[in-house]
Amino acid sequence: MTRLTLVLVPAAVVLGALLGRGRSLPVAVLWGLAVGAVAAVVLWSRHRARLHALAEHVNGWLTQWPPAPVRLEGGRAWQELGVALNAVGAAYGRRGSKLRRELPWRRDLVDSLVGPALLFSDEGRLVAANADARRLLGLAEDGGRPTFVQALGSSALAGAAREALSSQRRVTVEAVVGDRELRAVASVVGEEVLVVLTDRTQERHTEEVRRAFVVNASHELKTPAAAIQTLADALDVVLESDPARARSVVERLHAESDRLVRIVSDLLDLRRLEDAGELQTVPVDVVALVREVVADVAGDAAAGGVAVHVEAPDQAHVAGIAGDLRLVIENLVRNAIHYNQRGGEVRVVVRARDGSYELVVADTGIGIPQQDLPRVFERFYRVDEGRSRETGGTGLGLSIVKHAVDRQGGTIRVESLLGEGTTFTVRFPIAGRP
């Protein structure tokens, strides 16, 4: 209570006692207490209203700039409280002014960094984030000042930022955020924490694909190589003991060596098509290539009892590389023949469609199960392992097709029904058009 309260309340009690004069002593005392209580309530209500207004004023400093000074009327205690609060407000204002002056510099620093980067205050609030970080983490431009966890979306990444702030050293950590594998490097810059992120999702996927490719390639190369070695040993025996069988062994030896050559050739083609170097395309008549390929595979088609039909204009020039386009056509047509059935058909169609040329290769063959469709373009992926090896397939043909089409700015899609056939549709840009 203030000194005024200590004076007024007893005075009110005395006044109440005087008002009750002439009555019995208990009644006079009750009058004094009643008047004193009323006075105390009135004074406390005034203090509470003043304290409430003061709290609202101080809370306004969070949004008001610069902080407005507190003006208090009353006794010495109120004046001392006002001086203390104004000192706090002034310190808050100086710190805020410094942060505001440095904010553009900090934002420029974060924006200039290559890759996702975020800057947090020593209180663990987001100060700045560049466009890469906002895009990666899904942060809105006007998302306020989220905390470590709210901004980074991972307790592990947030922990690294806190550890860097407390230990004043750089901290590196990896974590999964959503469907992304992220590496974070947190380091202290002045009084703040800079977090630089690296999205390792594609890198990890590439590592897994490369590892699987090495394993599969080694297996595919080992099979014909081992067969050649075995057949060579058998040939050495039958030349003396059973010359009549020598010819069949030689034929099998030739078949395995041809298979080995095809695998190596396909691997080299795939490696070349994966090269991201500059591509110089020229006008290529895709109809002429189709007719050449169909003529080359006529023997295989006849042997399998498959009819091949071509529907195409006289010419259709697309922008591409003749050798790569031939690889696309040859792999698609050979697959349509090999995975067909006796008495089946293959239709090869070239047509103009929506500012580009379409190459359609449709067969009436065994088809592809729906669950396998998303994987048909993977390296060494075979829907029917036995059928593929029987036809001499390397498991790389459709992967080569996909890379060749992508490299020349085209698109490819596949549709299939099990037991009814498969259709591949490739679209290429027309020569001379963007």
MARPARO-77758 format. One record per residue (C-alpha): x, y, z; residue in one letter. Coordinates in nm, 3 decimals, decimal comma. Each point is the difference from the previous one (the first is absolute). Example, Ala and Ser with C-alpha at 12.3 -4.5 7.8 and 13.67 -1.06 7.14 Angstrom:
2
(site (1,230 -0,450 0,780) A)
(site (0,137 0,344 -0,066) S)
//
This chain:
434
(site (0,000 0,000 0,000) M)
(site (0,104 0,362 -0,058) T)
(site (0,047 0,252 0,282) R)
(site (-0,322 0,170 -0,108) L)
(site (-0,184 -0,326 0,054) T)
(site (0,156 -0,042 0,342) L)
(site (-0,129 0,343 0,093) V)
(site (-0,345 -0,002 -0,161) L)
(site (-0,122 -0,338 0,117) V)
(site (0,053 0,070 0,376) P)
(site (-0,152 0,343 -0,051) A)
(site (-0,305 -0,162 -0,156) A)
(site (-0,027 -0,231 0,298) V)
(site (0,008 0,300 0,241) V)
(site (-0,259 0,178 -0,215) L)
(site (-0,224 -0,302 0,018) G)
(site (0,036 -0,011 0,374) A)
(site (-0,103 0,367 0,028) L)
(site (-0,304 -0,069 -0,216) L)
(site (-0,096 -0,275 0,239) G)
(site (0,041 0,224 0,302) R)
(site (-0,291 -0,008 0,239) G)
(site (-0,056 -0,365 -0,067) R)
(site (0,132 -0,289 0,193) S)
(site (0,373 -0,075 -0,028) L)
(site (-0,038 -0,313 -0,219) P)
(site (-0,217 0,190 -0,243) V)
(site (0,249 0,287 -0,018) A)
(site (0,283 -0,245 -0,070) V)
(site (-0,200 -0,164 -0,277) L)
(site (-0,068 0,339 -0,156) W)
(site (0,372 0,075 0,004) G)
(site (0,095 -0,331 -0,155) L)
(site (-0,264 0,028 -0,270) A)
(site (0,109 0,345 -0,111) V)
(site (0,367 -0,109 0,008) G)
(site (-0,074 -0,306 -0,215) A)
(site (-0,180 0,213 -0,258) V)
(site (0,293 0,238 -0,014) A)
(site (0,245 -0,288 -0,044) A)
(site (-0,206 -0,149 -0,285) V)
(site (-0,019 0,336 -0,177) V)
(site (0,375 0,053 0,030) L)
(site (0,081 -0,357 -0,117) W)
(site (-0,227 0,038 -0,303) S)
(site (0,188 0,314 -0,099) R)
(site (0,337 -0,180 0,038) H)
(site (-0,121 -0,302 -0,197) R)
(site (-0,124 0,218 -0,288) A)
(site (0,332 0,183 -0,005) R)
(site (0,197 -0,327 0,003) L)
(site (-0,216 -0,140 -0,281) H)
(site (0,062 0,309 -0,216) A)
(site (0,371 -0,024 0,078) L)
(site (0,012 -0,368 -0,107) A)
(site (-0,176 0,080 -0,327) E)
(site (0,245 0,282 -0,068) H)
(site (0,305 -0,224 0,056) V)
(site (-0,149 -0,281 -0,209) N)
(site (-0,044 0,252 -0,279) G)
(site (0,380 0,023 -0,025) W)
(site (-0,005 -0,336 -0,183) L)
(site (-0,170 0,161 -0,301) T)
(site (0,064 0,372 0,052) Q)
(site (0,315 0,159 -0,139) W)
(site (0,176 0,177 0,158) P)
(site (-0,123 -0,097 0,350) P)
(site (-0,206 0,288 0,146) A)
(site (0,117 0,109 0,348) P)
(site (-0,215 -0,068 0,304) V)
(site (-0,155 0,303 0,176) R)
(site (-0,122 -0,073 0,352) L)
(site (-0,165 0,233 0,247) E)
(site (-0,002 -0,065 0,368) G)
(site (0,234 -0,032 0,289) G)
(site (0,368 -0,078 0,013) R)
(site (-0,048 -0,375 -0,046) A)
(site (-0,190 0,053 -0,325) W)
(site (0,263 0,242 -0,124) Q)
(site (0,280 -0,247 0,073) E)
(site (-0,191 -0,273 -0,184) L)
(site (-0,040 0,229 -0,302) G)
(site (0,373 0,080 -0,008) V)
(site (0,092 -0,370 0,012) A)
(site (-0,243 -0,093 -0,275) L)
(site (0,118 0,284 -0,223) N)
(site (0,360 -0,116 0,046) A)
(site (-0,100 -0,350 -0,114) V)
(site (-0,192 0,144 -0,295) G)
(site (0,297 0,214 -0,104) A)
(site (0,232 -0,304 0,008) A)
(site (-0,255 -0,197 -0,199) Y)
(site (-0,020 0,284 -0,251) G)
(site (0,380 0,021 -0,041) R)
(site (0,027 -0,374 -0,055) R)
(site (-0,288 0,004 -0,245) G)
(site (0,152 0,290 -0,192) S)
(site (0,327 -0,187 -0,028) K)
(site (-0,175 -0,313 -0,125) L)
(site (-0,201 0,203 -0,251) R)
(site (0,316 0,167 -0,132) R)
(site (0,169 -0,339 -0,038) E)
(site (-0,303 -0,184 -0,142) L)
(site (0,055 0,097 -0,367) P)
(site (0,365 -0,108 0,027) W)
(site (-0,096 -0,333 0,153) R)
(site (-0,263 -0,060 -0,263) R)
(site (0,247 0,083 -0,276) D)
(site (0,248 -0,244 0,153) L)
(site (-0,253 -0,283 0,008) V)
(site (-0,135 0,079 -0,349) D)
(site (0,353 -0,004 -0,145) S)
(site (0,071 -0,354 0,118) L)
(site (-0,022 -0,281 -0,253) V)
(site (-0,252 -0,255 0,118) G)
(site (-0,260 0,012 0,278) P)
(site (0,104 0,216 0,297) A)
(site (-0,176 0,136 0,309) L)
(site (0,106 0,245 0,272) L)
(site (-0,136 -0,022 0,354) F)
(site (0,026 0,245 0,290) S)
(site (0,163 -0,093 0,329) D)
(site (-0,355 -0,048 0,130) E)
(site (-0,060 -0,276 -0,256) G)
(site (-0,226 0,198 -0,234) R)
(site (0,030 0,015 -0,379) L)
(site (0,155 0,327 -0,114) V)
(site (0,054 -0,068 -0,372) A)
(site (-0,026 -0,283 -0,254) A)
(site (0,089 0,000 -0,368) N)
(site (-0,233 -0,114 -0,277) A)
(site (0,159 -0,347 -0,024) D)
(site (-0,058 -0,066 0,370) A)
(site (-0,359 0,124 -0,011) R)
(site (-0,071 -0,218 -0,302) R)
(site (0,165 -0,308 0,153) L)
(site (-0,168 0,034 0,341) L)
(site (-0,330 0,149 -0,118) G)
(site (0,044 0,326 0,195) L)
(site (-0,226 0,292 -0,087) A)
(site (0,146 0,347 -0,054) E)
(site (-0,231 0,148 0,261) D)
(site (0,019 -0,292 0,239) G)
(site (0,116 0,213 0,294) G)
(site (0,295 -0,112 0,211) R)
(site (-0,030 -0,378 0,050) P)
(site (0,219 -0,191 0,244) T)
(site (0,280 -0,241 -0,090) F)
(site (-0,234 -0,299 -0,012) V)
(site (-0,281 0,185 -0,176) Q)
(site (0,230 0,128 -0,275) A)
(site (0,225 -0,304 -0,047) L)
(site (-0,271 -0,262 0,046) G)
(site (0,231 -0,237 0,187) S)
(site (0,101 -0,033 0,363) S)
(site (0,341 -0,129 -0,110) A)
(site (0,071 0,307 -0,215) L)
(site (-0,136 0,229 0,272) A)
(site (0,224 -0,174 0,254) G)
(site (0,304 0,065 -0,219) A)
(site (-0,085 0,372 -0,012) A)
(site (-0,042 0,016 0,378) R)
(site (0,325 -0,189 0,057) E)
(site (0,188 0,235 -0,232) A)
(site (-0,141 0,299 0,190) L)
(site (0,090 -0,138 0,342) S)
(site (0,341 -0,144 -0,090) S)
(site (0,105 0,277 -0,240) Q)
(site (0,127 -0,257 -0,251) R)
(site (-0,112 -0,142 -0,331) R)
(site (-0,237 -0,299 0,018) V)
(site (-0,087 -0,234 -0,289) T)
(site (-0,294 -0,240 0,002) V)
(site (-0,211 -0,198 -0,247) E)
(site (-0,372 -0,063 0,031) A)
(site (-0,307 -0,098 -0,200) V)
(site (-0,254 0,279 -0,040) V)
(site (-0,314 -0,120 -0,175) G)
(site (0,123 -0,192 -0,302) D)
(site (0,334 0,184 -0,010) R)
(site (0,339 -0,097 0,139) E)
(site (0,164 0,320 0,121) L)
(site (0,343 0,086 0,134) R)
(site (0,020 0,311 0,221) A)
(site (0,311 0,195 0,098) V)
(site (-0,071 0,241 0,286) A)
(site (0,255 0,266 0,094) S)
(site (-0,001 0,318 0,208) V)
(site (0,019 0,336 -0,177) V)
(site (0,031 0,278 0,256) G)
(site (-0,282 -0,064 0,244) E)
(site (-0,210 -0,198 -0,250) E)
(site (-0,003 -0,349 -0,148) V)
(site (0,039 -0,065 -0,373) L)
(site (-0,139 -0,333 -0,122) V)
(site (0,103 -0,113 -0,350) V)
(site (-0,194 -0,295 -0,142) L)
(site (0,094 -0,253 -0,268) T)
(site (-0,267 -0,216 -0,160) D)
(site (0,162 -0,342 -0,034) R)
(site (-0,312 -0,178 -0,123) T)
(site (0,104 -0,014 -0,365) Q)
(site (0,361 -0,069 0,095) E)
(site (-0,101 -0,299 0,212) R)
(site (-0,232 -0,125 -0,274) H)
(site (0,281 0,032 -0,254) T)
(site (0,234 -0,192 0,230) E)
(site (-0,254 -0,279 0,037) E)
(site (-0,063 -0,014 -0,376) V)
(site (0,373 -0,005 -0,071) R)
(site (0,058 -0,274 0,255) R)
(site (-0,284 -0,209 -0,141) A)
(site (0,127 0,063 -0,352) F)
(site (0,349 -0,125 0,083) V)
(site (-0,142 -0,314 0,163) V)
(site (-0,239 -0,070 -0,288) N)
(site (0,257 0,076 -0,269) A)
(site (0,253 -0,228 0,166) S)
(site (-0,259 -0,278 0,017) H)
(site (-0,109 0,047 -0,362) E)
(site (0,359 0,000 -0,128) L)
(site (0,099 -0,293 0,217) K)
(site (-0,274 -0,226 -0,140) T)
(site (0,109 -0,007 -0,367) P)
(site (0,368 0,018 0,097) A)
(site (-0,037 -0,311 0,218) A)
(site (-0,199 -0,172 -0,277) A)
(site (0,272 0,077 -0,254) I)
(site (0,264 -0,142 0,231) Q)
(site (-0,205 -0,315 0,059) T)
(site (-0,073 -0,048 -0,371) L)
(site (0,365 0,053 -0,087) A)
(site (0,096 -0,278 0,242) D)
(site (-0,275 -0,223 -0,144) A)
(site (0,117 0,073 -0,354) L)
(site (0,352 -0,103 0,092) D)
(site (-0,138 -0,338 0,113) V)
(site (-0,250 -0,074 -0,279) V)
(site (0,245 0,087 -0,280) L)
(site (0,177 -0,328 0,077) E)
(site (-0,265 -0,218 0,163) S)
(site (-0,316 0,104 -0,188) D)
(site (0,075 0,216 -0,306) P)
(site (-0,368 -0,010 -0,106) A)
(site (-0,098 0,205 0,306) R)
(site (0,269 0,255 -0,061) A)
(site (-0,214 0,201 -0,242) R)
(site (-0,288 0,040 0,252) S)
(site (0,248 0,107 0,267) V)
(site (0,148 0,255 -0,240) V)
(site (-0,347 0,135 -0,079) E)
(site (-0,075 0,044 0,368) R)
(site (0,339 0,161 0,045) L)
(site (-0,084 0,249 -0,272) H)
(site (-0,340 0,071 0,159) A)
(site (0,151 0,075 0,342) E)
(site (0,276 0,215 -0,149) S)
(site (-0,264 0,195 -0,197) D)
(site (-0,194 0,048 0,319) R)
(site (0,309 0,129 0,176) L)
(site (0,066 0,242 -0,285) V)
(site (-0,360 0,126 0,015) R)
(site (0,024 0,064 0,375) I)
(site (0,326 0,192 -0,038) V)
(site (-0,142 0,194 -0,295) S)
(site (-0,316 0,088 0,193) D)
(site (0,202 0,106 0,303) L)
(site (0,210 0,231 -0,218) L)
(site (-0,313 0,145 -0,164) D)
(site (-0,160 0,058 0,339) L)
(site (0,313 0,170 0,134) R)
(site (0,016 0,227 -0,304) R)
(site (-0,368 0,092 0,024) L)
(site (0,038 0,088 0,368) E)
(site (0,260 0,261 -0,088) D)
(site (-0,147 0,343 0,070) A)
(site (0,221 0,174 -0,257) G)
(site (-0,126 0,240 -0,265) E)
(site (-0,216 -0,167 -0,264) L)
(site (0,006 0,104 -0,366) Q)
(site (-0,320 -0,117 -0,165) T)
(site (-0,070 -0,003 -0,373) V)
(site (-0,310 -0,074 -0,209) P)
(site (-0,043 -0,378 -0,023) V)
(site (-0,261 -0,182 -0,208) D)
(site (-0,150 -0,236 0,256) V)
(site (-0,210 -0,176 -0,268) V)
(site (0,312 -0,103 -0,189) A)
(site (0,148 -0,140 0,324) L)
(site (-0,319 -0,193 0,073) V)
(site (0,004 -0,165 -0,341) R)
(site (0,371 -0,090 0,039) E)
(site (-0,058 -0,160 0,339) V)
(site (-0,308 -0,193 -0,116) V)
(site (0,201 -0,137 -0,293) A)
(site (0,282 -0,107 0,236) D)
(site (-0,233 -0,187 0,239) V)
(site (-0,210 -0,163 -0,271) A)
(site (0,182 -0,333 0,047) G)
(site (-0,065 -0,006 0,378) D)
(site (-0,364 0,095 -0,057) A)
(site (-0,050 -0,276 -0,255) A)
(site (0,168 -0,256 0,227) A)
(site (-0,235 0,092 0,282) G)
(site (-0,309 0,006 -0,219) G)
(site (-0,057 0,372 0,068) V)
(site (-0,125 0,243 -0,265) A)
(site (0,142 0,354 0,005) V)
(site (-0,202 0,284 -0,153) H)
(site (0,119 0,358 -0,058) V)
(site (-0,236 0,298 -0,019) E)
(site (0,189 0,319 -0,077) A)
(site (0,015 0,297 -0,234) P)
(site (0,272 0,025 -0,264) D)
(site (0,221 0,206 0,232) Q)
(site (0,002 0,125 0,358) A)
(site (0,302 0,205 0,103) H)
(site (0,064 0,031 0,374) V)
(site (0,277 0,178 0,184) A)
(site (0,244 -0,258 0,131) G)
(site (0,301 -0,223 -0,061) I)
(site (-0,047 -0,275 -0,258) A)
(site (0,192 -0,268 0,193) G)
(site (-0,190 0,060 0,322) D)
(site (-0,335 0,010 -0,175) L)
(site (0,084 -0,331 -0,166) R)
(site (0,075 -0,149 0,342) L)
(site (-0,344 0,109 0,119) V)
(site (-0,183 -0,147 -0,299) I)
(site (0,202 -0,322 -0,011) E)
(site (-0,038 -0,081 0,368) N)
(site (-0,375 0,067 -0,002) L)
(site (-0,065 -0,201 -0,317) V)
(site (0,218 -0,295 0,105) R)
(site (-0,171 -0,013 0,340) N)
(site (-0,341 0,007 -0,170) A)
(site (0,103 -0,302 -0,209) I)
(site (0,177 -0,199 0,273) H)
(site (-0,276 0,045 0,259) Y)
(site (-0,277 -0,078 -0,247) N)
(site (-0,161 -0,333 -0,082) Q)
(site (-0,016 -0,202 -0,318) R)
(site (-0,263 0,148 -0,229) G)
(site (0,028 0,337 0,176) G)
(site (0,047 0,346 -0,149) E)
(site (0,218 0,304 0,047) V)
(site (-0,117 0,343 -0,117) R)
(site (0,256 0,276 -0,045) V)
(site (-0,169 0,337 -0,051) V)
(site (0,153 0,341 -0,068) V)
(site (-0,240 0,295 0,013) R)
(site (-0,012 0,373 0,065) A)
(site (-0,168 0,094 0,329) R)
(site (-0,021 0,337 0,180) D)
(site (0,311 0,158 -0,148) G)
(site (0,219 -0,309 0,022) S)
(site (0,042 -0,342 -0,159) Y)
(site (-0,114 -0,314 0,177) E)
(site (0,157 -0,341 -0,041) L)
(site (-0,239 -0,273 0,115) V)
(site (0,111 -0,364 0,032) V)
(site (-0,292 -0,226 0,095) A)
(site (0,000 -0,379 0,027) D)
(site (-0,249 -0,275 0,077) T)
(site (0,240 -0,184 0,227) G)
(site (0,011 -0,121 0,358) I)
(site (-0,038 0,344 0,155) G)
(site (0,141 0,141 0,322) I)
(site (-0,159 -0,024 0,347) P)
(site (-0,117 0,338 0,130) Q)
(site (0,227 -0,016 0,304) Q)
(site (0,303 -0,037 -0,226) D)
(site (-0,075 0,294 -0,232) L)
(site (0,175 0,267 0,217) P)
(site (0,323 -0,206 -0,004) R)
(site (0,032 -0,108 -0,363) V)
(site (0,254 0,275 -0,075) F)
(site (0,235 -0,102 0,285) E)
(site (0,334 -0,151 -0,093) R)
(site (0,004 -0,382 -0,001) F)
(site (-0,366 -0,014 0,103) Y)
(site (-0,181 -0,291 -0,168) R)
(site (-0,371 -0,071 0,024) V)
(site (0,048 -0,358 -0,121) D)
(site (0,351 -0,112 0,095) E)
(site (-0,015 -0,329 -0,187) G)
(site (-0,151 0,145 -0,319) R)
(site (0,256 0,280 -0,005) S)
(site (0,298 -0,232 0,025) R)
(site (-0,154 -0,234 -0,254) E)
(site (-0,021 0,283 -0,255) T)
(site (0,351 0,119 0,082) G)
(site (-0,111 0,324 0,165) G)
(site (0,249 0,188 0,217) T)
(site (-0,254 0,177 0,219) G)
(site (0,136 0,337 -0,113) L)
(site (-0,206 0,064 -0,312) G)
(site (-0,282 0,207 0,151) L)
(site (0,240 0,189 0,224) S)
(site (0,196 0,095 -0,313) I)
(site (-0,326 0,107 -0,167) V)
(site (-0,097 0,221 0,296) K)
(site (0,338 0,171 0,019) H)
(site (0,014 0,055 -0,377) A)
(site (-0,350 0,150 -0,007) V)
(site (0,066 0,228 0,299) D)
(site (0,333 0,113 -0,141) R)
(site (-0,163 0,118 -0,321) Q)
(site (-0,281 0,190 0,170) G)
(site (-0,270 -0,261 -0,057) G)
(site (-0,243 -0,187 0,221) T)
(site (-0,101 -0,364 0,025) I)
(site (-0,292 -0,178 0,161) R)
(site (-0,106 -0,362 0,018) V)
(site (-0,345 -0,160 0,019) E)
(site (-0,060 -0,371 0,037) S)
(site (-0,252 -0,267 0,091) L)
(site (0,123 -0,339 0,110) L)
(site (-0,065 -0,254 -0,276) G)
(site (-0,122 0,263 -0,249) E)
(site (0,310 0,192 -0,101) G)
(site (0,207 0,312 0,062) T)
(site (0,017 0,343 -0,162) T)
(site (0,294 0,241 0,023) F)
(site (-0,058 0,358 -0,114) T)
(site (0,299 0,227 -0,059) V)
(site (-0,028 0,371 -0,082) R)
(site (0,281 0,196 -0,164) F)
(site (0,019 0,369 -0,086) P)
(site (-0,038 0,075 -0,370) I)
(site (0,323 0,114 -0,165) A)
(site (0,024 0,377 -0,021) G)
(site (-0,243 0,063 0,288) R)
(site (0,092 0,087 0,358) P)
//
